[in-house]
Amino acid sequence: MGNVATVARRSKSIGTWVSSESENPFEIAFVKKERICLRESFQKLENPKEVIGIIFIKILNDIAPELKKPFGVERSSTAAMPKMPKLGKHIARFADCLDQLTNMIGNTENLLGAWQLARRTGRAHSRQIFLEKNQSEKRNYFAIVGNTFIDEFIPYLIDEKEEPNHKKRVRFASPYSVAMITDVWRRFFTILVAQITESFEENRKKHTYIANQKDKLDIKSAEINERNKSN
């Protein structure tokens, strides 16, 4: 834990990934074999969406219960949570996002597309009212999710944990070591959190600026109307 919580300020190399528009972090961080490892280890999961759901429920129950209300599950049982509309859609979108990212990074080699998807995800979250009001450096919800996935998702990829309803099947020896899979996914989640957080903050500042400009125009318009009335 903690390796993505201070990602933007702790490491110069990660800092350049975040701030430089000319350098693609997914291209810089991984060699080709590591990119393929990312994709193939993800594909090994029988039901990644179910695993992702388990991890999000852990976050809501044990780590950030204040997120239950914006996800609409504050009165739901643990068993019912994944079936609730908001949380269920979010789990599905996150599973699809990981599938797309790992495919673009480790299969089609569309590294620019992967970078754009990560940034687009940050922009999309900037329209969430709860995050717009509560996301901060001290309480970085993207880092909370990233750290939890490093701790909880990677064990499924390296066979430390079995998926729910796991079906016994012939397993072939992985061409990648446990250490390599762990390292690649740690770096992946670290970069993903950094990109989402940076993009989120940029767009939140834009929204704040636009809102402030609108308030100034409204005040000026009201003052003009008052002067016209008095004349």
N, C-alpha and C positions, 0 to 999 in steps of 0.2 A: 504494500500500500504506500501511497504518498508519492509515487514516481511521476504521476501526471498532475498532481494537485498544484505544483508550483512550476509547471512546465514552461510558462512564458518568461519567468524571471530567473530560473535556476541555471539554465544551460545556454551558453552562447550559440552552440550549433543548432539547438532547437529554436532558439530565438531567431536565427536567420531563416529557418523554415517558416516561422510564423510571419515575419515582417517583410520578407523579400518576395515581390511579385514575379520576379524573373526566375526563381529557383523552385522547382517542383519537389516538395519534400519526399514524395513517394519514389521519385527517381533517384534522389540523393541517398536515401536511407537504406535501400535494398539493392543487392546484386540480383541477377536474374534467377539464380537457384533459390534465393530467399523468397522472391516473389512467387515462384511456382510452389514453394513449400506452403506459403500463406494460403493459396487457393486449394491445393490438394488436401491440406489438413482440415480446411473448412468443409470440403466435400465429403470427408469421411463421416461427418455427422449424419445420422439417419433423419433426425428431425430437429434442425437448428432452431426453428421457431419455438418449439416446446422448451428447449434449454434456455433460450433467451427469456421466455416467459417466467420460468422459475427464478432467474436472476433478477428480473425486474420486481417480482413479488418480494424477494428478499430485501431489495433496496427500499421498497415502500413499507415493509413491516419492521425492518431492523435498523435501517440506516437513515432514511429521510422520510419519516411518516408524514411530514407536512405536505408531501407530494400526493398523498391519497386524495385530498379534496380536488385539486385541479384535474386529476385523472378520473374523478367521479367514482371512487371506490371506498370512500371513508366509512360506508356502512356495509360493505360487502365482506363476506367470509373469504378466507384465503383461497378456497376452492373455486369460488365464483369470480374472483378478480379477473382472470384472463378472458372471461366471457363478457365482461362489461365493455360497452362500445368504445369508449375513449382509450382505455388501456389496451384492449384487444387490437385496435387499429394501430396503436403506437408500437406494440410488440411486432405486429406483422410488417410495419414499415421499417423497423430497425433490422429485422431479419432480412428483408429485401435489400436494404442498404448494404449490409455486410456481404450478401451474396453478390451484389453488383460491384462493390469495391474490390473484393477478392478476385472476381472474374476479370475486371479491367486491369488489375495490377498483375495477376499471375497467369492469365490466359490470353486475353486479346492484346495485352500490353498497351492499353489505352490509358496511360498514366496521367495525361492531361485531363481526361474525362473523370478519372478517380479524384483528382484534386478539385475539379469543378464541383463534383458531387458533394465532397466534404464541405466546401465553402457554401454551397447552396443549402445544405442542411443547417448550417449556422444561421444563415439569413432567414430560413423558414422559422426557426425557433425564436427569432427576435420579435415575431408577431404574437408570441404567447404572453398573455398578460401577467401570469404568475412569474415567469422568468424575467420579464421586462422590469418588474418591480423588485424582485428578490435575488436575482443572480448577482454575485459579487466575487471579489478575489478571495474573501474569507469563506464564502459559501458558494463554491463553484460547482453547480450541479452537474455540469458536463464532466468535470474531474471525478466527482463522486461516482458517476456511472462508469467512467473509464477505469478507475481503480477497482471497482467491484467486478467488472468483467475480466480484468487481469487476474484477480484472485479466483473467480468462480468459473469463468468460461474456459480458460486454458486447461484446467484439469480434465475437461471432457475431451479435449483435443489430443491429450497425451495418455489417455486411458487410465487416469487416476480415478475418474468417476465414470459411471455408466449412465447412459441416457435412460429416462423413464420408458417403460415398455420396450426395453432393449431386447432385440431379437438375436439369439445366438446365431452367428454365421462364421464362416471361415475367414480368418483374418490373416492377411499377408504382412510380412515384416515391412515396417515403414522405412523408406529410404532416408528419412530424416530423424535425427536424434531428438530425444526429449529436450535437451538443452537448446537445440536450434529452433524447434517449434516454439518453445517458451520465449526465447529471445526475440524471434521474429514478431510474435503476437504482442509482446510487451511494447516493442517499438511501434507497431501498427496502431495500437490503441493510444499511445502517447501522442503520435502525430495527429491522429484523428481528433482527439480532444483539443489539441492546440489549434488546429485549423477551424474547428467548429466554434471554439471560444472566441478566437480572433474575429471571425466573420460575424458572429453574433454581436460583439461589442461595437464593431464598425457600424452595423446597421442600427443598433440601439441609439448610438450617438446621432445618426442621421434622423431617426424618428424624433428624438428629443429636440434637435435643432429645428426641424420642420414645425413641431408643436409650439416651440417658443416663438418662432417667426409668426405663426398664425395668431398667437396670443397678442403679440405686439401690434399686428395689423388690426385686430379686433378692438384693442384699447385705443389706437389712433383713430379708427373709424368712429368709435363712441365719442371721443373728444371732439371730432369734427362735427358730429351731429349735435352735440351740446352747444357748440359755438354757433352753429346755424340757427338753432332754436332761440338762443339769446339775442341774435341779431334780428 
